[in-house]
Amino acid sequence: MNGEEYMMIRPGRYRHYKGREYEVIGVARHSETEEEFVVYRALYGDFGLWIRPTLMFSETILIEGRSIPRFQLIADPPS
């Protein structure tokens, strides 16, 4: 993995392709492998904190014949 994926993910509000919204806090590295993970919080329910590999977070998926982003930025964080 290179830093290019890291630069694509920035803090803000994202919508998952299934419709729920999440707040990306940042990108962290695994202490042993140095793999990059997106750290994000659900904006519903118990507001759980999650991580997902950066490549998976930023990938596009095929839904009903259309290629769409798994997560799409919908708002930058408040200044």
N, C-alpha and C positions, 0 to 999 in steps of 0.2 A: 504494500500500500504506500502511496506517496502523499505528500501534503496537499495535493490537488483536491482530494475528497474533503479534507479538513476545511479548505477555503470555501467550499460550496455550502457548508452548513454554518449558519450563523444564528445567534440567539433571536428568538421571536416566537410568534404564535404560528403553528402549523396545523393544517387539516389533513388527517389521515384519509386515504381513499374511501374508507367505510363511513366517513362523515364526522367522526369525533375530533375534538380539538385538543392540542397539546402545546405546552410551552417548552421550547428548547432552552436549556440552561447553558449548555456548552458542549465541548468535545473533550473527552478524557482518554488517557492511554492506559492500557493494561500494564501493570507493574512488571510482569515477567516477559510478555510477548511484544509489548509496545503497540499492539493492535489498537486502533482508534475506535472509540465508542461514542455515540451521541447520548448525552444525559438529558432526559426530558421528563416533564411532569404532566400527568393527565389533568385536564381542566374540567373534570366531572367526577362524580362518585367520591372516593376517599382521597382524590388528588395524589394518587400513587406516583412514586418516583421510579423511572425505568431507564434501562440502557439498551442500546441496539447497535450492532456493528455499523460503522459509518457507511460502508458500501451498501449494506442492506437498507439503511434509512434513506439513502439518496437514489436508490434504483427506481427504474420505471417497471411497471407490471402490466400485463395484458389482461384487460377486463372487457368482455363482450366484443372482442376484436379491436379494441382501442388500447394504445399504449399510454398509460397515465403515470404520474409520479406517485410513489407510495405515500410520501408526505409532501405537501405543498405549502410554502411560506404564504401566510395571509396577512401578517402584520408584524412590523418591526417592534422591538420592545420599547416601552415608553422612555423618553429621554429625561 
